[in-house]
Amino acid sequence: NINKQPMFSEAQRLKWLQEIYANHPKVEAIVYDGLTVDCCREVGAQFIVRGIRYVNDFEYEKAIADMNRSLEGNVETI
């Protein structure tokens, strides 16, 4: 078994996001454990921004968005 480590640590990725959105007070990047919708409830988030790199990512991301919507109807995935 090869232990797959991310190319960049959580701390590094969080730092980059915080730097990128430093002038956007309505955007906050955080690291959390557990379900995304639970985190959204905890911090009062209404939107989740997710990325699609390839066409086949769309179905995967759509399934996640649909599940999040069924668990928490007040949070929209973009």
Secondary structure, 3 states (H helix, E strand, C coil): CCCCCCCCCHHHHHHHHHHHCCCCCCCCCCCCCCCHHHHHHHHCCCEECCCCCCCCHHHHHHHHHHHHHHHCCCCEEC
